[in-house]
């Protein structure tokens, strides 16, 4: 029996520069693909222009190059995929599987992020409205390669979720599912902050007849206050002259037994060691890791 090819991907959002937490996720996805001779794709998730930082896209690509990452094929930009998202939304809307919602943020404040279905049967048109997908009152579960079994009841824990915002921008939840399927992605390695989005992705995959990838959610690297590293908390961007030591530190954060001789290595040598010795079973089985507690 032929084993399906491994196709992985890294999909940064250009709302800021890459930082150490980004590096951990990128490295995990890269090594997981390359260790089995798989392909590694790069996708720019530029769905939200108002939140995009000027120059971030070019800086992300440059940082990945400086750190020795090599991707297969051309970079995919979600901003060039709007037609695909629109076609699917129109189809779901016509089939009654999605509907228009005119609720304001203030109306939804009492519901703690779980949509109560206020517009579900009102028959609004698509103009000046968000589009929500109808979810079933069912549990969706999967076994994550690091975090283990994860289960969510879509009706209680999510509610009908947005697939196109009221301002016309397409939602991550839909775009990521469509693009992973379009690119043939078989294995998804990403941060644990997206663990609770995965049941929604499973439902969309089922609804649209798309294959289900295997999932691996790596621990988030957090600051002392518990927030994940990111632009909002002024996490320092990746510096080119720190590539090798930060790659080594990222390997250690992922539980890999890095030898001392890699301290003075070049970035390409660190990645080559990582590919040859990658063991995903050693990744800490935690949702987060405080950066201050990681080995230098």
RAWO-V853856 format. One record per residue. N is the residue number from 1. RES is the residue in three letters. PHI is phi in radians with two decimals (999 if undefined). PSI is psi as a letter, one per 30 degrees, with the letter a starting at -180 (999 if undefined). NEAR is the number of other C-alpha atoms within 12 Angstrom. Layout:
# RAWO-V853856
n->(N | N)
res->(RES | RES)
phi->(PHI | PHI)
psi->(PSI | PSI)
near->(NEAR | NEAR)
This chain:
# RAWO-V853856
n->(1 | 2 | 3 | 4 | 5 | 6 | 7 | 8 | 9 | 10 | 11 | 12 | 13 | 14 | 15 | 16 | 17 | 18 | 19 | 20 | 21 | 22 | 23 | 24 | 25 | 26 | 27 | 28 | 29 | 30 | 31 | 32 | 33 | 34 | 35 | 36 | 37 | 38 | 39 | 40 | 41 | 42 | 43 | 44 | 45 | 46 | 47 | 48 | 49 | 50 | 51 | 52 | 53 | 54 | 55 | 56 | 57 | 58 | 59 | 60 | 61 | 62 | 63 | 64 | 65 | 66 | 67 | 68 | 69 | 70 | 71 | 72 | 73 | 74 | 75 | 76 | 77 | 78 | 79 | 80 | 81 | 82 | 83 | 84 | 85 | 86 | 87 | 88 | 89 | 90 | 91 | 92 | 93 | 94 | 95 | 96 | 97 | 98 | 99 | 100 | 101 | 102 | 103 | 104 | 105 | 106 | 107 | 108 | 109 | 110 | 111 | 112 | 113 | 114 | 115 | 116 | 117 | 118 | 119 | 120 | 121 | 122 | 123 | 124 | 125 | 126 | 127 | 128 | 129 | 130 | 131 | 132 | 133 | 134 | 135 | 136 | 137 | 138 | 139 | 140 | 141 | 142 | 143 | 144 | 145 | 146 | 147 | 148 | 149 | 150 | 151 | 152 | 153 | 154 | 155 | 156 | 157 | 158 | 159 | 160 | 161 | 162 | 163 | 164 | 165 | 166 | 167 | 168 | 169 | 170 | 171 | 172 | 173 | 174 | 175 | 176 | 177 | 178 | 179 | 180 | 181 | 182 | 183 | 184 | 185 | 186 | 187 | 188 | 189 | 190 | 191 | 192 | 193 | 194 | 195 | 196 | 197 | 198 | 199 | 200 | 201 | 202 | 203 | 204 | 205 | 206 | 207 | 208 | 209 | 210 | 211 | 212 | 213 | 214 | 215 | 216 | 217 | 218 | 219 | 220 | 221 | 222 | 223 | 224 | 225 | 226 | 227 | 228 | 229 | 230 | 231 | 232 | 233 | 234 | 235 | 236 | 237 | 238 | 239 | 240 | 241 | 242 | 243 | 244 | 245 | 246 | 247 | 248 | 249 | 250 | 251 | 252 | 253 | 254 | 255 | 256 | 257 | 258 | 259 | 260 | 261 | 262 | 263 | 264 | 265 | 266 | 267 | 268 | 269 | 270 | 271 | 272 | 273 | 274 | 275 | 276 | 277 | 278 | 279 | 280 | 281 | 282 | 283 | 284 | 285 | 286 | 287 | 288 | 289 | 290 | 291 | 292 | 293 | 294 | 295 | 296)
res->(UNK | UNK | UNK | UNK | UNK | UNK | UNK | UNK | UNK | UNK | UNK | UNK | UNK | UNK | UNK | UNK | UNK | UNK | UNK | UNK | UNK | UNK | UNK | UNK | UNK | UNK | UNK | UNK | UNK | UNK | UNK | UNK | UNK | UNK | UNK | UNK | UNK | UNK | UNK | UNK | UNK | UNK | UNK | UNK | UNK | UNK | UNK | UNK | UNK | UNK | UNK | UNK | UNK | UNK | UNK | UNK | UNK | UNK | UNK | UNK | UNK | UNK | UNK | UNK | UNK | UNK | UNK | UNK | UNK | UNK | UNK | UNK | UNK | UNK | UNK | UNK | UNK | UNK | UNK | UNK | UNK | UNK | UNK | UNK | UNK | UNK | UNK | UNK | UNK | UNK | UNK | UNK | UNK | UNK | UNK | UNK | UNK | UNK | UNK | UNK | UNK | UNK | UNK | UNK | UNK | UNK | UNK | UNK | UNK | UNK | UNK | UNK | UNK | UNK | UNK | UNK | UNK | UNK | UNK | UNK | UNK | UNK | UNK | UNK | UNK | UNK | UNK | UNK | UNK | UNK | UNK | UNK | UNK | UNK | UNK | UNK | UNK | UNK | UNK | UNK | UNK | UNK | UNK | UNK | UNK | UNK | UNK | UNK | UNK | UNK | UNK | UNK | UNK | UNK | UNK | UNK | UNK | UNK | UNK | UNK | UNK | UNK | UNK | UNK | UNK | UNK | UNK | UNK | UNK | UNK | UNK | UNK | UNK | UNK | UNK | UNK | UNK | UNK | UNK | UNK | UNK | UNK | UNK | UNK | UNK | UNK | UNK | UNK | UNK | UNK | UNK | UNK | UNK | UNK | UNK | UNK | UNK | UNK | UNK | UNK | UNK | UNK | UNK | UNK | UNK | UNK | UNK | UNK | UNK | UNK | UNK | UNK | UNK | UNK | UNK | UNK | UNK | UNK | UNK | UNK | UNK | UNK | UNK | UNK | UNK | UNK | UNK | UNK | UNK | UNK | UNK | UNK | UNK | UNK | UNK | UNK | UNK | UNK | UNK | UNK | UNK | UNK | UNK | UNK | UNK | UNK | UNK | UNK | UNK | UNK | UNK | UNK | UNK | UNK | UNK | UNK | UNK | UNK | UNK | UNK | UNK | UNK | UNK | UNK | UNK | UNK | UNK | UNK | UNK | UNK | UNK | UNK | UNK | UNK | UNK | UNK | UNK | UNK | UNK | UNK | UNK | UNK | UNK | UNK | UNK | UNK | UNK | UNK | UNK | UNK | UNK | UNK | UNK | UNK | UNK | UNK)
phi->(999 | -1.32 | -1.44 | -1.02 | -1.11 | -1.61 | -2.20 | -1.91 | -2.80 | -2.16 | -2.33 | -1.30 | -1.79 | -1.42 | -1.50 | -3.08 | -1.47 | -1.18 | -2.28 | -1.09 | -1.10 | -1.08 | -1.08 | -1.06 | -1.17 | -1.10 | -1.12 | -1.06 | -1.18 | -1.13 | -1.18 | -1.09 | -1.35 | -1.19 | -1.10 | -1.97 | 1.27 | -1.49 | -1.59 | -2.28 | -1.76 | -2.17 | -2.27 | -1.61 | -1.59 | -1.68 | -1.50 | -2.23 | -0.91 | -1.07 | -1.67 | -1.35 | -1.51 | -0.97 | 1.48 | -1.17 | -1.05 | -1.11 | -1.14 | -1.11 | -1.09 | -1.13 | -1.09 | -1.07 | -1.12 | -1.06 | -1.60 | 1.58 | -1.29 | -2.20 | -1.83 | -1.66 | 1.30 | -1.42 | -1.18 | -1.67 | -1.97 | -1.12 | -1.12 | -1.71 | -2.00 | -1.01 | -1.06 | -1.17 | -1.15 | -1.10 | -1.08 | -1.18 | -1.08 | -1.05 | -1.15 | -1.10 | -1.15 | -1.14 | -1.46 | 1.36 | -1.53 | -2.36 | -2.60 | -1.52 | -2.28 | -1.90 | -1.13 | -1.54 | -1.04 | -1.11 | -1.08 | -1.62 | -0.95 | -1.20 | -1.76 | 0.93 | 1.43 | -1.90 | -1.19 | -1.54 | 1.41 | -1.04 | -1.78 | -0.96 | -2.11 | -1.62 | 1.23 | -1.11 | -1.37 | -1.30 | -1.21 | 0.90 | -2.66 | -1.38 | -1.98 | -1.99 | -1.64 | -1.32 | -1.86 | -1.43 | -1.47 | -2.42 | -1.50 | -2.12 | -2.32 | -2.67 | -1.89 | -1.35 | -1.19 | -1.99 | -1.46 | 1.43 | -1.23 | -2.30 | -2.34 | -2.56 | -1.59 | -1.10 | -1.11 | -1.41 | -1.69 | -2.24 | 1.35 | -1.08 | -1.81 | -1.36 | -1.99 | -2.52 | -1.30 | -1.12 | -1.43 | 1.60 | -1.38 | -1.42 | -1.45 | -0.94 | -0.98 | -1.38 | -1.06 | -1.14 | -1.17 | -1.14 | -1.29 | -1.07 | -1.19 | -1.08 | -1.51 | 1.28 | -1.14 | -1.83 | -2.38 | -1.97 | -2.07 | -2.72 | -1.27 | -1.20 | -1.18 | -1.76 | -1.02 | -1.41 | -1.46 | -1.08 | -1.00 | -1.14 | -1.17 | -1.06 | -1.14 | -1.09 | -1.06 | -1.13 | -1.10 | -1.69 | 1.19 | -1.80 | -1.18 | -1.79 | -1.25 | -1.50 | -2.07 | -2.48 | -1.92 | -1.45 | -1.05 | -1.35 | -1.59 | -2.01 | -1.50 | -0.99 | -1.46 | 1.64 | -1.33 | -1.22 | -1.06 | 3.06 | -1.02 | -1.07 | -1.96 | 0.99 | -1.17 | -1.13 | -1.21 | -1.17 | -1.71 | -1.06 | -1.35 | -1.89 | -1.00 | -1.11 | -1.10 | -1.28 | -1.10 | -1.09 | -1.13 | -1.15 | -1.03 | -1.17 | -1.06 | -1.53 | 1.41 | -1.47 | -1.38 | -1.30 | -1.28 | -1.07 | -1.15 | -1.32 | -1.00 | -1.76 | -1.40 | -1.47 | -0.94 | -1.07 | -1.22 | -1.11 | -1.13 | -1.09 | -1.10 | -1.06 | -1.12 | -1.22 | -2.02 | -1.02 | -2.45 | -1.11 | -1.20 | -1.56 | -1.10 | -0.97 | -1.52 | -2.49 | -1.40 | -2.64 | -2.35 | -1.16 | -1.04 | -1.11 | -1.65 | -1.37 | -1.12 | -1.21)
psi->(k | k | k | k | l | k | j | l | l | k | i | l | k | h | f | a | l | k | a | e | e | e | e | e | e | e | e | e | e | e | e | e | e | f | f | g | g | l | l | j | l | k | k | j | i | i | f | i | e | f | f | k | k | k | f | e | e | e | e | e | e | e | e | e | e | e | g | g | k | k | l | k | a | l | k | k | k | f | f | g | g | e | e | e | e | e | e | e | e | e | e | e | e | e | f | g | f | l | l | k | k | g | k | l | e | e | e | f | e | f | g | h | g | j | k | g | g | e | g | e | g | f | h | l | l | f | k | h | l | l | k | k | k | k | k | l | i | l | k | k | l | l | j | k | f | e | f | a | k | k | k | k | j | e | e | e | f | e | l | j | l | k | f | k | l | f | g | f | k | k | k | e | e | e | e | e | e | e | e | e | e | e | f | g | k | f | k | k | j | l | l | f | f | g | e | f | f | e | e | e | e | e | e | e | e | e | e | g | h | l | l | j | l | k | k | j | j | l | k | k | k | l | l | f | g | f | k | l | k | l | e | f | g | h | k | k | l | k | k | e | f | g | e | e | e | e | e | e | e | e | e | e | e | g | g | k | i | k | l | e | f | f | e | g | l | l | e | e | e | e | e | e | e | e | e | f | g | k | j | f | f | f | k | k | i | l | f | l | k | k | e | f | f | k | k | 999)
near->(3 | 4 | 8 | 16 | 18 | 28 | 35 | 40 | 45 | 43 | 40 | 41 | 33 | 33 | 27 | 31 | 34 | 39 | 40 | 39 | 43 | 41 | 47 | 42 | 38 | 43 | 47 | 47 | 45 | 44 | 44 | 41 | 37 | 33 | 26 | 25 | 18 | 25 | 29 | 38 | 36 | 35 | 36 | 33 | 37 | 33 | 33 | 25 | 21 | 12 | 17 | 22 | 21 | 16 | 15 | 26 | 29 | 22 | 26 | 37 | 29 | 22 | 30 | 34 | 20 | 25 | 36 | 26 | 35 | 30 | 28 | 22 | 14 | 14 | 26 | 26 | 25 | 35 | 26 | 19 | 25 | 26 | 15 | 22 | 31 | 24 | 18 | 29 | 35 | 24 | 18 | 26 | 27 | 18 | 15 | 21 | 27 | 35 | 37 | 38 | 38 | 28 | 25 | 17 | 17 | 11 | 17 | 19 | 13 | 12 | 17 | 15 | 19 | 22 | 30 | 27 | 30 | 23 | 27 | 27 | 17 | 15 | 19 | 22 | 20 | 26 | 17 | 18 | 24 | 33 | 42 | 40 | 43 | 35 | 37 | 25 | 16 | 20 | 20 | 29 | 23 | 28 | 21 | 32 | 29 | 32 | 31 | 22 | 20 | 25 | 24 | 27 | 25 | 31 | 24 | 23 | 26 | 34 | 29 | 35 | 40 | 37 | 41 | 37 | 31 | 23 | 20 | 23 | 29 | 35 | 31 | 33 | 33 | 43 | 40 | 40 | 38 | 37 | 36 | 36 | 29 | 21 | 32 | 24 | 35 | 32 | 37 | 43 | 44 | 38 | 40 | 35 | 25 | 27 | 35 | 28 | 32 | 40 | 36 | 40 | 42 | 38 | 36 | 38 | 26 | 20 | 25 | 22 | 14 | 22 | 24 | 28 | 31 | 27 | 37 | 39 | 40 | 44 | 35 | 36 | 37 | 31 | 24 | 15 | 13 | 17 | 21 | 28 | 35 | 28 | 25 | 16 | 17 | 16 | 23 | 20 | 28 | 32 | 25 | 23 | 15 | 25 | 34 | 31 | 32 | 36 | 49 | 40 | 34 | 41 | 45 | 33 | 39 | 42 | 29 | 30 | 23 | 31 | 17 | 14 | 15 | 25 | 23 | 18 | 22 | 24 | 30 | 24 | 23 | 36 | 35 | 27 | 28 | 37 | 28 | 19 | 23 | 30 | 27 | 34 | 20 | 22 | 32 | 28 | 24 | 27 | 27 | 32 | 33 | 23 | 28 | 17 | 15 | 23 | 20 | 17)
